[in-house]
């Protein structure tokens, strides 16, 4: 689906690089058809050394001949980039924005033609093809455009199609979520060290436990509460641990973290 498509990644920072690496390793794009942009030449040189990908400092040049433009700049930079490329884009092209907080309507308003726009919010595990991405279509995007975007992000993990009104919540949950889970893993590993485990063993146990628990939810489609009850035997050690979690407010704290991240996601374009 993508082998013959020319793709431009505008603003190949950490997220853009994660997508490039994932797509190349998934072998769904032709490196000769990929072009990237960055804010300085040193970054382009690094990307060329790592991926053998062509680069340019000009967003206008990169997007001119691309079939798919992936807008991967910071939200605050989006207006400037759109001012550079907006006049030259055509309805036959597709813009996929991974900039948090930026709506499809905002992008469409800055384009001179009715170009289809897809808003996407991937997370950094796309780097190892374990990502989670939410996508939503703008007014000019068809089912075919959605399918194309879904194919791109399915190549680096899982994808859900959502109403755009939910995209900030997706940002707060799955885009910010890995950072929250890393803290959980770090805390579990520290606990393992506290009870006598070597640090490397404790870290591996904690990380694989999180991987396994997540896989159980996805592969069984059972409610997390039911899976929790499967582990929690009467008068066993797990229920004592759960009581400590509840007393410490872990559940409420995680909920508040996602709510706060979602609220912040709504504001990024303005700051």
DOLUM-42069 format. One record per residue: residue number from 1; residue in one letter; x, y, z of N, C-alpha, C in turn. Coordinates in nm, 2 decimals, m for minus. Atoms other than C-alpha are relative to their C-alpha. Example, Ala and Ser with C-alpha at 12.3 -4.5 7.8 and 13.67 -1.06 7.14 Angstrom:
2
REC pos code     nu     nv     nw    cau    cav    caw     cu     cv     cw
REC   1    a   0.09  m0.12   0.00   1.23  m0.45   0.78   0.09   0.12   0.00
REC   2    s  m0.09  m0.11   0.00   1.37  m0.11   0.71  m0.08   0.11   0.08
// end
This chain:
271
REC pos code     nu     nv     nw    cau    cav    caw     cu     cv     cw
REC   1    x   0.08  m0.12   0.00   0.00   0.00   0.00   0.09   0.13   0.00
REC   2    x  m0.08  m0.12  m0.01   0.29   0.24   0.07   0.13  m0.01  m0.09
REC   3    x  m0.13   0.02   0.07   0.58   0.10  m0.15   0.02   0.11  m0.10
REC   4    x  m0.01  m0.09   0.11   0.50   0.34  m0.43  m0.03   0.14   0.04
REC   5    x   0.04  m0.14  m0.04   0.40   0.64  m0.22   0.12   0.07   0.05
REC   6    x  m0.10  m0.09  m0.04   0.63   0.93  m0.17  m0.04   0.07   0.13
REC   7    x   0.03  m0.05  m0.14   0.64   1.03   0.20   0.09   0.10   0.05
REC   8    x  m0.08  m0.10  m0.06   0.76   1.34   0.36  m0.03   0.01   0.15
REC   9    x   0.01  m0.02  m0.15   0.82   1.36   0.74   0.05   0.13   0.04
REC  10    x  m0.05  m0.13  m0.03   0.83   1.72   0.84   0.02   0.01   0.15
REC  11    x  m0.04  m0.01  m0.14   1.01   1.77   1.17   0.03  m0.14   0.06
REC  12    x  m0.03   0.13  m0.05   1.18   1.44   1.23   0.08   0.00   0.13
REC  13    x  m0.05   0.00  m0.13   1.23   1.47   1.60  m0.01  m0.14   0.06
REC  14    x   0.00   0.13  m0.06   1.20   1.18   1.85  m0.12  m0.08  m0.05
REC  15    x   0.11   0.07   0.05   0.85   1.09   1.74   0.01  m0.03  m0.15
REC  16    x  m0.02   0.03   0.14   0.92   1.13   1.37   0.10  m0.11  m0.02
REC  17    x  m0.10   0.10   0.01   1.23   0.92   1.41  m0.05  m0.14   0.04
REC  18    x   0.06   0.13  m0.04   1.03   0.65   1.59  m0.08  m0.05  m0.11
REC  19    x   0.08   0.04   0.11   0.79   0.64   1.30   0.08  m0.05  m0.12
REC  20    x  m0.08   0.04   0.11   1.06   0.63   1.04   0.07  m0.14   0.02
REC  21    x  m0.06   0.13  m0.04   1.24   0.34   1.22  m0.10  m0.11  m0.01
REC  22    x   0.10   0.10   0.00   0.92   0.15   1.27  m0.04  m0.04  m0.14
REC  23    x   0.04   0.03   0.14   0.81   0.18   0.91   0.10  m0.07  m0.08
REC  24    x  m0.11   0.06   0.07   1.15   0.09   0.77   0.02  m0.15   0.04
REC  25    x  m0.02   0.14  m0.05   1.18  m0.22   1.00  m0.12  m0.08  m0.04
REC  26    x   0.11   0.08   0.05   0.83  m0.32   0.90   0.00  m0.02  m0.15
REC  27    x  m0.02   0.02   0.14   0.94  m0.30   0.54  m0.13   0.04  m0.08
REC  28    x   0.13  m0.05   0.07   0.62  m0.11   0.43   0.03   0.12  m0.08
REC  29    x  m0.03  m0.12   0.08   0.80   0.19   0.27   0.13  m0.02  m0.07
REC  30    x  m0.13   0.00   0.08   1.07   0.24   0.01   0.08   0.11   0.05
REC  31    x  m0.08  m0.11  m0.06   1.35   0.44   0.16   0.03   0.10  m0.11
REC  32    x  m0.03  m0.09   0.11   1.41   0.60  m0.18  m0.12   0.10  m0.02
REC  33    x   0.11  m0.09   0.01   1.06   0.75  m0.16  m0.03   0.08   0.13
REC  34    x   0.02  m0.07  m0.13   1.11   0.90   0.19   0.09   0.12   0.01
REC  35    x  m0.08  m0.12  m0.02   1.23   1.25   0.26  m0.04   0.06   0.14
REC  36    x   0.03  m0.06  m0.13   1.26   1.42   0.60   0.05   0.14   0.01
REC  37    x  m0.04  m0.13  m0.03   1.30   1.77   0.73   0.04   0.02   0.15
REC  38    x  m0.04  m0.03  m0.14   1.46   1.91   1.05   0.03   0.15   0.01
REC  39    x  m0.03  m0.14  m0.02   1.54   2.24   1.20   0.15   0.04  m0.02
REC  40    x  m0.15  m0.03   0.03   1.92   2.21   1.15   0.06  m0.11  m0.07
REC  41    x  m0.07   0.09   0.09   2.16   2.04   0.92   0.06  m0.12   0.08
REC  42    x  m0.06   0.11  m0.08   2.32   1.83   1.20  m0.10  m0.11   0.02
REC  43    x   0.11   0.10  m0.02   1.99   1.66   1.27  m0.02  m0.08  m0.13
REC  44    x   0.02   0.06   0.13   1.95   1.58   0.90   0.12  m0.10  m0.03
REC  45    x  m0.12   0.09   0.02   2.31   1.44   0.89  m0.01  m0.13   0.08
REC  46    x   0.01   0.12  m0.09   2.24   1.21   1.18  m0.11  m0.10  m0.05
REC  47    x   0.10   0.09   0.06   1.92   1.08   1.02   0.05  m0.07  m0.13
REC  48    x  m0.06   0.06   0.12   2.11   1.02   0.69   0.09  m0.11   0.04
REC  49    x  m0.10   0.10  m0.05   2.38   0.83   0.88  m0.07  m0.12   0.05
REC  50    x   0.07   0.11  m0.07   2.13   0.62   1.07  m0.09  m0.08  m0.10
REC  51    x   0.10   0.06   0.09   1.87   0.55   0.80   0.03   0.01  m0.15
REC  52    x  m0.03  m0.03   0.14   2.03   0.66   0.47  m0.12   0.06  m0.07
REC  53    x   0.12  m0.06   0.05   1.73   0.88   0.42   0.04   0.14  m0.04
REC  54    x  m0.02  m0.13   0.06   1.73   1.20   0.21  m0.07   0.11   0.09
REC  55    x   0.06  m0.11  m0.08   1.67   1.53   0.40   0.02   0.13  m0.06
REC  56    x  m0.01  m0.14   0.04   1.62   1.90   0.35  m0.05   0.09   0.11
REC  57    x   0.04  m0.10  m0.10   1.58   2.21   0.56  m0.13   0.06  m0.04
REC  58    x   0.12  m0.07   0.05   1.29   2.32   0.35  m0.13  m0.09   0.00
REC  59    x   0.13   0.08   0.00   0.94   2.19   0.44  m0.08   0.01  m0.13
REC  60    x   0.07  m0.02   0.13   0.81   2.34   0.12   0.05  m0.10  m0.11
REC  61    x  m0.06   0.09   0.09   1.05   2.14  m0.09  m0.04  m0.15   0.02
REC  62    x   0.03   0.13  m0.03   0.99   1.82   0.09  m0.14  m0.04  m0.03
REC  63    x   0.14   0.03   0.02   0.61   1.84   0.07  m0.05   0.01  m0.14
REC  64    x   0.05  m0.03   0.13   0.59   1.95  m0.29  m0.03  m0.12  m0.08
REC  65    x   0.02   0.12   0.08   0.62   1.61  m0.45  m0.05  m0.12   0.08
REC  66    x   0.04   0.12  m0.08   0.50   1.39  m0.16  m0.14  m0.03  m0.02
REC  67    x   0.14   0.05   0.00   0.19   1.18  m0.17  m0.06   0.01   0.14
REC  68    x   0.05   0.00  m0.14   0.17   1.17   0.21   0.10   0.09   0.08
REC  69    x  m0.09  m0.09  m0.09   0.30   1.45   0.44  m0.04  m0.03   0.14
REC  70    x   0.02   0.03  m0.14   0.34   1.35   0.80   0.06   0.12   0.08
REC  71    x  m0.03  m0.12  m0.07   0.34   1.67   1.01   0.04  m0.04   0.14
REC  72    x  m0.05   0.06  m0.13   0.56   1.57   1.31   0.07   0.11   0.08
REC  73    x  m0.06  m0.11  m0.07   0.66   1.92   1.44  m0.07   0.02   0.13
REC  74    x   0.07  m0.03  m0.13   0.58   2.05   1.79  m0.13   0.09  m0.03
REC  75    x   0.12  m0.08   0.02   0.23   2.20   1.82   0.02   0.15  m0.03
REC  76    x  m0.02  m0.14   0.01   0.36   2.55   1.86   0.06   0.04  m0.14
REC  77    x  m0.06  m0.02   0.13   0.55   2.51   1.53  m0.09  m0.02  m0.12
REC  78    x   0.10   0.03   0.10   0.25   2.40   1.33  m0.04   0.12  m0.09
REC  79    x   0.04  m0.12   0.09   0.13   2.75   1.22   0.11   0.04  m0.09
REC  80    x  m0.11  m0.04   0.09   0.47   2.84   1.08   0.02  m0.10  m0.11
REC  81    x  m0.02   0.10   0.11   0.51   2.51   0.89  m0.12   0.01  m0.10
REC  82    x   0.12  m0.01   0.09   0.15   2.55   0.75   0.01   0.12  m0.09
REC  83    x  m0.02  m0.12   0.08   0.24   2.90   0.63   0.10  m0.02  m0.11
REC  84    x  m0.10   0.03   0.10   0.53   2.75   0.44  m0.06  m0.09  m0.11
REC  85    x   0.04   0.10   0.10   0.35   2.46   0.27  m0.15   0.02  m0.04
REC  86    x   0.15   0.00   0.02  m0.02   2.56   0.28  m0.04   0.04  m0.14
REC  87    x   0.04  m0.04   0.13  m0.03   2.73  m0.06   0.03  m0.10  m0.11
REC  88    x  m0.05   0.09   0.11   0.14   2.45  m0.25  m0.07  m0.14   0.01
REC  89    x   0.06   0.14  m0.01  m0.06   2.14  m0.13  m0.12  m0.01  m0.09
REC  90    x   0.11   0.03   0.09  m0.31   1.97  m0.35  m0.09  m0.10   0.05
REC  91    x   0.09   0.10  m0.05  m0.62   1.76  m0.29   0.04  m0.14  m0.02
REC  92    x  m0.04   0.14   0.02  m0.45   1.45  m0.42   0.10  m0.04   0.10
REC  93    x  m0.09   0.03  m0.11  m0.21   1.47  m0.13  m0.07  m0.03   0.13
REC  94    x   0.06   0.03  m0.13  m0.27   1.35   0.23   0.09   0.06   0.11
REC  95    x  m0.08  m0.05  m0.11  m0.16   1.53   0.54  m0.04  m0.08   0.12
REC  96    x   0.02   0.07  m0.13  m0.12   1.32   0.86   0.07   0.08   0.11
REC  97    x  m0.06  m0.07  m0.11  m0.06   1.53   1.17   0.01  m0.08   0.12
REC  98    x  m0.02   0.07  m0.13   0.09   1.38   1.48   0.03   0.10   0.11
REC  99    x  m0.02  m0.11  m0.10   0.11   1.72   1.66  m0.12   0.00   0.10
REC 100    x   0.11   0.00  m0.11  m0.08   1.70   1.99  m0.07   0.14   0.00
REC 101    x   0.08  m0.12  m0.02  m0.36   1.95   2.04  m0.04   0.07  m0.12
REC 102    x   0.03  m0.07   0.12  m0.38   2.06   1.68  m0.11  m0.07  m0.07
REC 103    x   0.12   0.06   0.06  m0.72   2.00   1.53   0.01  m0.01  m0.16
REC 104    x   0.00   0.00   0.14  m0.79   1.90   1.17  m0.06   0.13  m0.06
REC 105    x   0.06  m0.12   0.05  m1.00   2.21   1.13   0.10   0.12   0.00
REC 106    x  m0.11  m0.10   0.00  m0.70   2.43   1.23   0.09  m0.02  m0.12
REC 107    x  m0.08   0.03   0.11  m0.49   2.26   0.97  m0.06   0.04  m0.13
REC 108    x   0.07  m0.02   0.12  m0.75   2.28   0.70  m0.02   0.15  m0.03
REC 109    x   0.02  m0.14   0.01  m0.80   2.65   0.77   0.12   0.07  m0.07
REC 110    x  m0.12  m0.06   0.05  m0.44   2.71   0.67   0.05  m0.05  m0.13
REC 111    x  m0.03   0.05   0.13  m0.45   2.52   0.35  m0.08   0.07  m0.11
REC 112    x   0.07  m0.07   0.11  m0.55   2.68   0.02  m0.09  m0.09  m0.08
REC 113    x   0.08   0.09   0.07  m0.70   2.37  m0.12  m0.07  m0.10   0.09
REC 114    x   0.07   0.10  m0.09  m0.94   2.10   0.02   0.08  m0.13   0.01
REC 115    x  m0.09   0.11  m0.02  m0.66   1.87   0.12  m0.05  m0.09   0.11
REC 116    x   0.04   0.09  m0.11  m0.75   1.56   0.32   0.10   0.00   0.11
REC 117    x  m0.09   0.00  m0.12  m0.62   1.57   0.68  m0.04  m0.11   0.09
REC 118    x   0.02   0.10  m0.11  m0.59   1.29   0.93   0.08   0.05   0.12
REC 119    x  m0.07  m0.03  m0.12  m0.51   1.37   1.29   0.04  m0.13   0.07
REC 120    x  m0.05   0.12  m0.06  m0.30   1.10   1.46   0.07   0.03   0.13
REC 121    x  m0.08  m0.01  m0.12  m0.16   1.05   1.81   0.06  m0.13   0.03
REC 122    x  m0.08   0.12  m0.04   0.10   0.77   1.83   0.07   0.02   0.13
REC 123    x  m0.09  m0.02  m0.11   0.32   0.70   2.12   0.14  m0.06  m0.03
REC 124    x  m0.14   0.03   0.03   0.69   0.63   2.15   0.03  m0.15  m0.02
REC 125    x  m0.03   0.15   0.03   0.67   0.24   2.16  m0.02  m0.03  m0.14
REC 126    x  m0.01   0.02   0.14   0.62   0.28   1.79   0.14  m0.04  m0.05
REC 127    x  m0.14   0.03   0.03   1.00   0.26   1.79   0.03  m0.14  m0.01
REC 128    x  m0.02   0.14   0.00   0.98  m0.11   1.86  m0.13  m0.08  m0.05
REC 129    x   0.12   0.06   0.07   0.65  m0.17   1.67  m0.10  m0.05   0.11
REC 130    x   0.10   0.03  m0.11   0.45  m0.19   2.00  m0.08   0.13   0.03
REC 131    x   0.06  m0.13  m0.02   0.29   0.15   1.96  m0.15  m0.01   0.01
REC 132    x   0.15  m0.01   0.00  m0.07   0.26   2.02  m0.03   0.14  m0.05
REC 133    x   0.03  m0.13   0.07  m0.21   0.53   1.79  m0.15   0.01  m0.01
REC 134    x   0.14  m0.04   0.02  m0.55   0.70   1.78   0.00   0.09  m0.13
REC 135    x   0.01  m0.08   0.12  m0.66   0.85   1.44  m0.14   0.05  m0.01
REC 136    x   0.13  m0.06   0.03  m0.94   1.08   1.34   0.01   0.08  m0.14
REC 137    x   0.01  m0.06   0.13  m1.05   1.22   1.00  m0.05   0.14   0.00
REC 138    x   0.05  m0.14   0.03  m1.09   1.58   0.89  m0.12  m0.01  m0.10
REC 139    x   0.12   0.00   0.09  m1.38   1.69   0.67   0.02  m0.04  m0.14
REC 140    x  m0.03   0.04   0.14  m1.20   1.62   0.34   0.06  m0.14  m0.01
REC 141    x  m0.06   0.13   0.00  m1.07   1.28   0.44  m0.10  m0.11  m0.02
REC 142    x   0.09   0.11   0.03  m1.24   0.97   0.30   0.04  m0.12   0.08
REC 143    x  m0.02   0.13  m0.06  m1.26   0.61   0.43   0.14  m0.05  m0.05
REC 144    x  m0.12   0.04   0.05  m0.97   0.54   0.20   0.12   0.06   0.06
REC 145    x  m0.11  m0.07  m0.07  m0.75   0.80   0.36   0.01  m0.05   0.14
REC 146    x  m0.01   0.05  m0.14  m0.84   0.67   0.71   0.07  m0.14  m0.01
REC 147    x  m0.06   0.14   0.01  m0.75   0.31   0.59   0.15   0.01  m0.03
REC 148    x  m0.14  m0.02   0.02  m0.42   0.44   0.46   0.08   0.04   0.12
REC 149    x  m0.07  m0.04  m0.12  m0.33   0.61   0.78   0.00  m0.11   0.10
REC 150    x   0.00   0.11  m0.09  m0.44   0.31   0.98   0.11  m0.11  m0.04
REC 151    x  m0.10   0.09   0.05  m0.21   0.09   0.76   0.14   0.05   0.05
REC 152    x  m0.13  m0.05  m0.04   0.08   0.32   0.84   0.02  m0.03   0.15
REC 153    x  m0.02   0.01  m0.15   0.03   0.31   1.22  m0.02  m0.15   0.05
REC 154    x   0.00   0.14  m0.04  m0.07  m0.06   1.23   0.14  m0.06  m0.02
REC 155    x  m0.13   0.05   0.03   0.28  m0.12   1.09   0.09   0.01   0.12
REC 156    x  m0.08  m0.03  m0.12   0.42   0.01   1.42  m0.07  m0.03   0.13
REC 157    x   0.08   0.03  m0.12   0.16  m0.12   1.66  m0.14  m0.02  m0.02
REC 158    x   0.15   0.01   0.02  m0.21  m0.10   1.71  m0.06   0.14  m0.03
REC 159    x   0.07  m0.13   0.03  m0.45   0.17   1.59  m0.15  m0.01   0.03
REC 160    x   0.14  m0.02  m0.02  m0.79   0.29   1.69  m0.05   0.12  m0.08
REC 161    x   0.06  m0.11   0.07  m1.02   0.51   1.48  m0.10   0.06   0.10
REC 162    x   0.08  m0.06  m0.10  m1.19   0.77   1.70  m0.06   0.13  m0.05
REC 163    x   0.05  m0.13   0.02  m1.41   1.08   1.69   0.11   0.10   0.04
REC 164    x  m0.11  m0.09  m0.03  m1.18   1.38   1.69  m0.01   0.06   0.14
REC 165    x   0.02  m0.06  m0.13  m1.34   1.51   2.01   0.08  m0.08   0.11
REC 166    x  m0.07   0.08  m0.10  m1.16   1.22   2.19   0.16   0.01  m0.02
REC 167    x  m0.14   0.01   0.03  m0.81   1.29   2.05   0.09   0.06   0.12
REC 168    x  m0.08  m0.05  m0.11  m0.69   1.50   2.35   0.00  m0.10   0.11
REC 169    x   0.00   0.11  m0.10  m0.80   1.22   2.58   0.09  m0.11  m0.04
REC 170    x  m0.09   0.11   0.04  m0.61   0.97   2.37   0.15   0.05   0.02
REC 171    x  m0.13  m0.05  m0.03  m0.31   1.20   2.40   0.04  m0.02   0.15
REC 172    x  m0.03   0.01  m0.14  m0.34   1.21   2.78   0.01  m0.15   0.05
REC 173    x  m0.01   0.14  m0.05  m0.39   0.83   2.81   0.11  m0.08  m0.07
REC 174    x  m0.10   0.09   0.06  m0.18   0.65   2.55   0.13   0.06  m0.04
REC 175    x  m0.13  m0.07   0.04   0.07   0.91   2.44   0.08   0.04   0.12
REC 176    x  m0.07  m0.03  m0.12   0.16   1.02   2.79   0.01  m0.12   0.09
REC 177    x   0.01   0.12  m0.09   0.08   0.68   2.94   0.13  m0.08   0.01
REC 178    x  m0.13   0.08  m0.02   0.42   0.51   2.87   0.08   0.06   0.11
REC 179    x  m0.08  m0.06  m0.11   0.58   0.76   3.11  m0.05  m0.04   0.13
REC 180    x   0.06   0.04  m0.13   0.33   0.67   3.38   0.04  m0.14   0.03
REC 181    x  m0.03   0.14  m0.02   0.40   0.30   3.32   0.14  m0.02   0.04
REC 182    x  m0.14   0.01  m0.04   0.77   0.35   3.34   0.02   0.03   0.15
REC 183    x   0.00  m0.03  m0.14   0.72   0.50   3.68  m0.05  m0.12   0.08
REC 184    x   0.05   0.12  m0.07   0.52   0.19   3.78   0.10  m0.11   0.00
REC 185    x  m0.11   0.10   0.01   0.79  m0.04   3.65   0.12   0.03   0.09
REC 186    x  m0.11  m0.04  m0.08   1.06   0.16   3.82  m0.03  m0.03   0.15
REC 187    x   0.04   0.02  m0.14   0.86   0.14   4.15   0.00  m0.14   0.04
REC 188    x   0.00   0.14  m0.03   0.80  m0.23   4.13   0.14  m0.06   0.01
REC 189    x  m0.14   0.05  m0.01   1.17  m0.29   4.06   0.06   0.05   0.13
REC 190    x  m0.05  m0.05  m0.13   1.26  m0.07   4.36  m0.05  m0.09   0.11
REC 191    x   0.05   0.08  m0.11   1.03  m0.28   4.57   0.07  m0.14   0.00
REC 192    x  m0.07   0.13   0.01   1.20  m0.60   4.44   0.13   0.01   0.07
REC 193    x  m0.13  m0.02  m0.07   1.53  m0.46   4.55  m0.02   0.01   0.15
REC 194    x   0.03  m0.01  m0.15   1.38  m0.37   4.89  m0.02  m0.13   0.06
REC 195    x   0.02   0.13  m0.06   1.28  m0.73   4.94   0.11  m0.10  m0.03
REC 196    x  m0.12   0.08   0.01   1.62  m0.86   4.84   0.04  m0.05  m0.14
REC 197    x  m0.03   0.04   0.14   1.62  m0.91   4.46   0.12   0.08  m0.05
REC 198    x  m0.10  m0.08   0.07   1.92  m0.81   4.25  m0.07   0.10  m0.09
REC 199    x   0.07  m0.10   0.07   1.83  m0.49   4.06  m0.03  m0.04  m0.14
REC 200    x   0.03   0.04   0.14   1.86  m0.64   3.71  m0.11  m0.10  m0.01
REC 201    x   0.11   0.10  m0.01   1.64  m0.93   3.81  m0.13   0.07   0.03
REC 202    x   0.13  m0.07  m0.04   1.38  m0.70   3.97  m0.05   0.08  m0.11
REC 203    x   0.04  m0.08   0.11   1.37  m0.48   3.67  m0.06  m0.08  m0.11
REC 204    x   0.05   0.09   0.10   1.32  m0.77   3.43  m0.14  m0.06   0.04
REC 205    x   0.13   0.05  m0.05   1.05  m0.92   3.65  m0.11   0.11  m0.01
REC 206    x   0.10  m0.11   0.00   0.87  m0.58   3.68  m0.05   0.03  m0.14
REC 207    x   0.03  m0.04   0.13   0.89  m0.50   3.31  m0.09  m0.11  m0.07
REC 208    x   0.07   0.11   0.06   0.78  m0.85   3.19  m0.14  m0.02   0.06
REC 209    x   0.13   0.01  m0.06   0.50  m0.85   3.44  m0.10   0.10  m0.06
REC 210    x   0.09  m0.10   0.07   0.36  m0.53   3.29  m0.04  m0.04  m0.14
REC 211    x   0.03   0.05   0.14   0.40  m0.67   2.94  m0.11  m0.11   0.00
REC 212    x   0.09   0.11  m0.01   0.22  m0.99   3.04  m0.14   0.04   0.04
REC 213    x   0.13  m0.05  m0.05  m0.06  m0.81   3.22  m0.08   0.07  m0.11
REC 214    x   0.06  m0.06   0.11  m0.12  m0.59   2.92  m0.05  m0.09  m0.11
REC 215    x   0.03   0.10   0.10  m0.12  m0.88   2.68  m0.12  m0.08   0.04
REC 216    x   0.12   0.07  m0.05  m0.38  m1.06   2.90  m0.12   0.08  m0.03
REC 217    x   0.12  m0.08   0.03  m0.62  m0.77   2.87  m0.03   0.00  m0.15
REC 218    x   0.02  m0.01   0.15  m0.57  m0.74   2.49  m0.04  m0.13  m0.06
REC 219    x   0.02   0.13   0.06  m0.57  m1.11   2.41  m0.12  m0.08   0.05
REC 220    x   0.12   0.07  m0.05  m0.85  m1.23   2.64  m0.13   0.09  m0.01
REC 221    x   0.11  m0.09   0.00  m1.07  m0.92   2.61  m0.08   0.00   0.13
REC 222    x   0.06   0.00  m0.13  m1.16  m0.97   2.97   0.02   0.14   0.07
REC 223    x  m0.02  m0.12  m0.08  m1.22  m0.67   3.20   0.11  m0.01   0.09
REC 224    x  m0.11   0.01  m0.09  m0.91  m0.58   3.40  m0.04  m0.04   0.14
REC 225    x   0.04   0.04  m0.14  m1.11  m0.62   3.72  m0.02  m0.15   0.01
REC 226    x   0.01   0.15   0.00  m1.19  m0.98   3.63   0.13  m0.07   0.01
REC 227    x  m0.14   0.06   0.00  m0.83  m1.06   3.55   0.07   0.03   0.14
REC 228    x  m0.06  m0.03  m0.13  m0.73  m0.89   3.88  m0.05  m0.11   0.10
REC 229    x   0.06   0.10  m0.10  m0.97  m1.12   4.07   0.05  m0.14  m0.02
REC 230    x  m0.05   0.13   0.02  m0.82  m1.42   3.90   0.13  m0.02   0.08
REC 231    x  m0.13   0.01  m0.07  m0.49  m1.34   4.07  m0.02   0.01   0.16
REC 232    x   0.02  m0.03  m0.14  m0.64  m1.24   4.41  m0.08  m0.11   0.07
REC 233    x   0.07   0.11  m0.08  m0.71  m1.55   4.61  m0.03   0.04   0.14
REC 234    x   0.04  m0.03  m0.13  m0.89  m1.54   4.94   0.12  m0.01   0.10
REC 235    x  m0.10   0.00  m0.11  m0.66  m1.45   5.23   0.15  m0.02  m0.05
REC 236    x  m0.13   0.02   0.06  m0.36  m1.46   4.99   0.08   0.13   0.01
REC 237    x  m0.09  m0.11  m0.01  m0.07  m1.22   4.95  m0.04   0.12  m0.09
REC 238    x   0.04  m0.10   0.10  m0.21  m1.03   4.65  m0.10   0.10   0.06
REC 239    x   0.10  m0.10  m0.05  m0.51  m0.88   4.84   0.06   0.09   0.10
REC 240    x  m0.07  m0.10  m0.10  m0.27  m0.74   5.11   0.07   0.11  m0.08
REC 241    x  m0.06  m0.10   0.08  m0.08  m0.57   4.83  m0.10   0.10  m0.06
REC 242    x   0.11  m0.08   0.06  m0.40  m0.44   4.67  m0.05   0.10   0.10
REC 243    x   0.05  m0.09  m0.10  m0.51  m0.29   5.00   0.10   0.11   0.02
REC 244    x  m0.10  m0.11  m0.01  m0.18  m0.10   5.02  m0.01   0.09  m0.11
REC 245    x   0.02  m0.09   0.12  m0.23   0.03   4.67  m0.12   0.09   0.02
REC 246    x   0.12  m0.08  m0.01  m0.58   0.15   4.75   0.02   0.10   0.11
REC 247    x  m0.02  m0.10  m0.11  m0.47   0.31   5.08   0.10   0.11  m0.05
REC 248    x  m0.09  m0.10   0.05  m0.19   0.48   4.89  m0.05   0.09  m0.11
REC 249    x   0.07  m0.08   0.10  m0.43   0.62   4.63   0.05  m0.02  m0.14
REC 250    x  m0.06   0.01   0.13  m0.26   0.47   4.33  m0.11   0.01  m0.11
REC 251    x   0.10  m0.01   0.10  m0.59   0.43   4.14  m0.04   0.14  m0.03
REC 252    x   0.04  m0.14   0.02  m0.70   0.79   4.19   0.11   0.08  m0.06
REC 253    x  m0.12  m0.08   0.06  m0.35   0.92   4.12   0.02  m0.02  m0.15
REC 254    x  m0.02   0.02   0.14  m0.33   0.75   3.79  m0.12   0.06  m0.08
REC 255    x   0.11  m0.06   0.07  m0.68   0.87   3.69   0.03   0.15  m0.01
REC 256    x  m0.03  m0.15   0.00  m0.58   1.23   3.79   0.11   0.03  m0.10
REC 257    x  m0.11  m0.03   0.09  m0.26   1.20   3.59  m0.05   0.00  m0.15
REC 258    x   0.05   0.00   0.14  m0.45   1.11   3.27  m0.09   0.13  m0.02
REC 259    x   0.08  m0.12   0.02  m0.70   1.39   3.33   0.08   0.12  m0.01
REC 260    x  m0.08  m0.11   0.01  m0.43   1.64   3.39   0.07   0.01  m0.13
REC 261    x  m0.07   0.00   0.13  m0.24   1.53   3.08  m0.09   0.04  m0.11
REC 262    x   0.10  m0.03   0.10  m0.56   1.55   2.88  m0.03   0.15  m0.01
REC 263    x   0.02  m0.15  m0.01  m0.62   1.91   3.00   0.11   0.08  m0.06
REC 264    x  m0.12  m0.07   0.05  m0.27   2.01   2.91   0.00  m0.02  m0.15
REC 265    x   0.00   0.02   0.15  m0.31   1.85   2.56  m0.08   0.10  m0.07
REC 266    x   0.09  m0.09   0.06  m0.59   2.09   2.49   0.06   0.14  m0.02
REC 267    x  m0.06  m0.14  m0.01  m0.36   2.39   2.56   0.13   0.01  m0.08
REC 268    x  m0.13  m0.01   0.05  m0.04   2.30   2.38   0.02   0.10  m0.12
REC 269    x  m0.01  m0.09   0.12  m0.11   2.49   2.06   0.00   0.15   0.04
REC 270    x   0.01  m0.14  m0.04  m0.17   2.81   2.26   0.12   0.05   0.08
REC 271    x  m0.11  m0.04  m0.09   0.16   2.80   2.46   0.13   0.00  m0.08
// end
